[in-house]
Amino acid sequence: MDPALQRRIQRYGWDRAADTYEHSWAEQLKPAQRRLLQMAAIKPGERVIDIACGTGLVTFAAADLVMTSGQVLATDISERMIEHVADQAAARGAAHVSTRRLGAEKLDEVPDESYDVALCALGLMYVPDVPSALAEMRRVLRPGGRAAAAVWGARARCGWADIFPIVESRVKSDVCPMFFQLGTGPSLQLALEAAGFQNVASERLTTTLHYDTADEAADAAFAGGPVAMAYSRFDEDTRRSARADYIASIAPYRIGHGYAIPGEFVVARGERG
Ligand SMILES: C[S@@+](CC[C@H](N)C(=O)[O-])C[C@H]1O[C@@H](n2cnc3c(N)ncnc32)[C@H](O)[C@@H]1O
């Protein structure tokens, strides 16, 4: 897929997801975000850049860790996500959190060697040019600085994965073609090493996504950025059939009225050296 088109799908799809994202995803993503922050070992006073920050779930956790003597720059390709973080920073009085709309592959105007820690939680799956994004992460780190990244794991271990073919079959194109690539085998670790990071380590985390109803599970799946734009353009009948197909695809994970859908994350860290 054309990388520029892929970036537009992400940018405007995630704009649409900004208001519902935390309701659908904050709890479900916690295990990966928590482990990412542990692996980054952030200390008071440090400068952190959070790439593909979304609504700031990791940004504000990092801001608490660096305390007011440190700084966090939150960046994302989606304007609405960035606005959300800026509003939250103002509401919390977190003057040490700043924001900038930037694609991960080109951190324009972020100086070389200006951060102690670079984070990217659940963002790299959406980036068309991962080597460029990792090169940028490394460029903005000071020598010895740490990077930590989390992605969804192997497709076969993510029980919600049929959301992609279900939407793709209705738009006749790939929605997010590389989504599971970094979560497969040692791909994330190898990508960090190829970008020049040292002492790279990675872990797989098994998780379970809990939903009380079929509608809640479908709302979360269709609110995700890569499918959100296509879904928003579907007519009522197409929406209804796509939701029905998705709910059928997660039927094996039904427990009473709710669902316990298996998932997997890969979390990795490395040093600039
Ligand atoms: C699943 S959310 C993760 C948000 C946040 N890091 C978290 O852990 O909750 C993915 C984010 O990646 C952003 N994104 C997608 N493609 C991007 C790109 N090429 N550059 C920067 N951000 C991107 C989206 O706008 C979205 O906010």
The ligand as a Tripos MOL2 file, in Angstrom:
@<TRIPOS>MOLECULE
LIG
   27    29     1     0     0
SMALL
NO_CHARGES

@<TRIPOS>ATOM
      1 C1         -3.1540    2.1930   19.7070 C.3       1 LIG1
      2 S1         -2.7940    3.9100   19.7730 S.3       1 LIG1
      3 C2         -1.5670    3.9230   21.0550 C.3       1 LIG1
      4 C3         -1.5660    5.1960   21.8250 C.3       1 LIG1
      5 C4         -0.7280    5.2310   23.0960 C.3       1 LIG1
      6 N1          0.6930    5.1030   22.8210 N.3       1 LIG1
      7 C5         -1.1760    4.1880   24.0680 C.2       1 LIG1
      8 O1         -0.3580    3.3240   24.4620 O.co2     1 LIG1
      9 O2         -2.3370    4.2400   24.5070 O.co2     1 LIG1
     10 C6         -1.8500    4.1490   18.3160 C.3       1 LIG1
     11 C7         -1.4340    5.5920   18.0440 C.3       1 LIG1
     12 O3         -0.4810    5.6030   16.9810 O.3       1 LIG1
     13 C8         -0.6550    6.7870   16.2510 C.3       1 LIG1
     14 N2         -0.0130    6.6430   14.9380 N.ar      1 LIG1
     15 C9         -0.3800    5.8640   13.9150 C.ar      1 LIG1
     16 N3          0.4770    5.9870   12.8920 N.ar      1 LIG1
     17 C10         1.4270    6.8730   13.2870 C.ar      1 LIG1
     18 C11         2.5960    7.4150   12.6850 C.ar      1 LIG1
     19 N4          2.9770    7.0650   11.4370 N.pl3     1 LIG1
     20 N5          3.3340    8.2900   13.3860 N.ar      1 LIG1
     21 C12         2.9660    8.6600   14.6470 C.ar      1 LIG1
     22 N6          1.8640    8.1900   15.2580 N.ar      1 LIG1
     23 C13         1.1110    7.2960   14.6010 C.ar      1 LIG1
     24 C14        -2.1590    6.9350   16.1980 C.3       1 LIG1
     25 O4         -2.5680    8.2350   15.8390 O.3       1 LIG1
     26 C15        -2.5740    6.5100   17.6050 C.3       1 LIG1
     27 O5         -2.7010    7.6130   18.4450 O.3       1 LIG1
@<TRIPOS>BOND
     1     1     2 1
     2     2     3 1
     3     2    10 1
     4     3     4 1
     5     4     5 1
     6     5     6 1
     7     5     7 1
     8     7     8 2
     9     7     9 1
    10    10    11 1
    11    11    12 1
    12    11    26 1
    13    12    13 1
    14    13    14 1
    15    13    24 1
    16    14    15 ar
    17    14    23 ar
    18    15    16 ar
    19    16    17 ar
    20    17    18 ar
    21    17    23 ar
    22    18    19 1
    23    18    20 ar
    24    20    21 ar
    25    21    22 ar
    26    22    23 ar
    27    24    25 1
    28    24    26 1
    29    26    27 1
@<TRIPOS>SUBSTRUCTURE
     1 LIG1         1 GROUP 0 **** ****
